[in-house]
Amino acid sequence: MGDAAAWVTSSAEETRALAEALGRAAQAGDVLLLEGPLGAGKTCFTQGLARGLGVTTPVRSPTFVLVTQHHGRLTLAHVDLYRVEGTGSLDDLGLDECRDGAVLAVEWGEKLDGRMDDALVVTLAEDGADRRRIEARARGARGRAWLEAWTQGAVAR
């Protein structure tokens, strides 16, 4: 296994199922940075991640709240940075505290610009009608271990 992997999904449910395998491999303190344009499937991916964490409450984009928490096997701290401008606003969010005992999933993760050095970066892109190209890059030791566990779990299904 290396520091990167890629998949193509053909439906929203396939995207959720792939992300569910990632949720099953998650540990407290894991950080997922989701990147991609509007409509690429970041929230859909987070819904699958939540399912893998045993979350039963609906997961929606937290665009106006910025951070929402969902409880399951592990707590999911779901963050949306779409409307956040400037580094001062990022500092006020307390993202390091959000990840304590939880899995932190950050939509528009590119706005963190290197603030999370041990993370998994997942980039989603439209690849036709319902198709999504999903690329994952690991940062740091835990990012690599999580990616490896995910790819093994995704293949085993």
C-alpha positions in Angstrom: 0.0 0.0 0.0 1.2 3.5 -0.6 0.1 6.9 0.4 -2.7 7.2 -2.2 -5.6 5.3 -3.6 -8.4 6.0 -6.1 -11.9 4.7 -6.9 -14.7 5.4 -9.3 -18.3 5.1 -8.0 -21.4 4.9 -10.2 -24.1 6.1 -7.8 -24.6 8.0 -4.5 -25.2 4.7 -2.8 -21.8 3.3 -4.1 -20.1 6.5 -2.8 -21.8 6.0 0.6 -20.8 2.3 0.7 -17.2 3.2 0.0 -17.2 5.8 2.7 -18.9 3.4 5.1 -15.8 1.1 4.9 -13.7 4.1 5.8 -15.9 4.7 8.9 -15.6 1.1 10.0 -11.8 1.6 9.9 -11.8 4.9 11.8 -10.4 5.5 15.3 -10.9 8.4 17.7 -8.8 11.3 16.7 -8.9 10.6 12.9 -9.1 13.5 10.6 -10.7 13.4 7.1 -10.3 16.4 4.9 -12.8 16.4 2.0 -12.1 18.5 -1.1 -13.9 19.1 -4.4 -16.2 21.5 -6.0 -19.9 22.1 -5.1 -22.0 19.1 -5.9 -19.0 16.7 -6.0 -20.4 14.5 -3.2 -18.6 15.6 0.0 -21.8 15.5 2.1 -22.8 12.2 0.5 -19.4 10.8 1.4 -19.8 12.0 4.9 -23.2 10.3 5.2 -21.5 7.0 4.3 -18.6 7.7 6.8 -21.3 8.3 9.5 -23.0 5.0 8.6 -19.7 3.2 9.2 -19.3 4.9 12.5 -22.8 3.6 13.6 -24.4 7.1 13.4 -28.2 6.8 13.0 -29.1 10.5 13.0 -29.4 12.2 9.6 -26.2 13.9 8.3 -26.7 17.0 6.3 -24.3 19.7 5.2 -23.6 21.9 8.3 -23.0 25.0 6.1 -24.8 27.4 8.4 -23.9 25.8 11.7 -20.3 25.1 10.7 -19.9 22.1 13.1 -22.4 19.4 14.0 -21.8 16.3 16.1 -23.4 12.9 15.5 -23.0 10.1 18.0 -22.4 6.4 17.1 -19.6 3.9 17.9 -17.5 7.1 17.7 -18.6 10.7 17.6 -18.5 12.3 14.2 -17.6 16.0 14.2 -18.8 17.2 10.8 -17.4 20.6 9.8 -18.2 22.7 6.7 -15.7 25.5 5.9 -17.5 26.7 2.8 -18.5 30.0 4.3 -15.4 30.5 6.5 -13.1 33.3 5.4 -9.6 33.9 6.8 -7.4 32.1 9.3 -8.8 33.9 12.3 -12.2 32.3 11.8 -10.5 28.9 11.5 -8.7 29.4 14.8 -12.1 30.2 16.5 -13.6 26.9 15.5 -11.4 24.8 17.9 -10.9 21.9 15.5 -8.3 20.3 17.6 -10.8 20.1 20.5 -13.4 18.7 18.1 -11.2 15.7 17.2 -10.7 14.7 20.8 -12.4 11.3 21.1 -14.1 11.8 17.8 -13.6 11.5 14.0 -13.3 14.9 12.4 -14.7 15.2 8.9 -14.0 18.6 7.3 -15.8 19.6 4.0 -13.7 22.2 2.1 -10.7 20.8 3.9 -8.3 22.6 1.5 -9.1 25.8 3.5 -7.1 24.4 6.4 -4.0 24.6 4.1 -1.7 22.2 5.9 -3.0 22.8 9.5 -3.7 19.0 9.9 -0.5 17.1 9.2 -1.8 13.7 10.2 -5.0 13.2 8.1 -6.6 11.5 5.2 -7.4 13.9 2.3 -10.2 12.7 0.0 -10.8 14.6 -3.2 -14.1 14.0 -5.0 -14.8 15.0 -8.6 -17.7 14.4 -11.0 -16.9 11.9 -13.7 -20.1 11.8 -15.7 -23.8 11.8 -14.7 -23.8 9.9 -11.3 -20.1 8.8 -11.4 -17.6 10.2 -8.9 -13.8 9.9 -9.0 -12.6 9.6 -5.4 -8.9 10.0 -4.7 -7.4 9.6 -1.2 -4.0 10.8 0.0 -2.5 10.0 3.4 -0.7 12.5 5.5 1.3 11.3 8.4 1.5 7.8 10.1 -2.2 7.6 11.2 -3.3 8.9 7.8 -1.4 6.0 6.1 -2.7 3.4 8.6 -6.3 4.6 8.1 -5.9 4.5 4.3 -4.5 1.0 4.4 -7.3 -0.3 6.7 -9.9 1.4 4.5 -8.6 -0.1 1.2 -8.5 -3.5 2.8 -12.0 -3.1 4.1 -13.3 -1.7 0.8 -11.9 -4.6 -1.1 -13.2 -7.2 1.4 -16.9 -6.2 0.9 
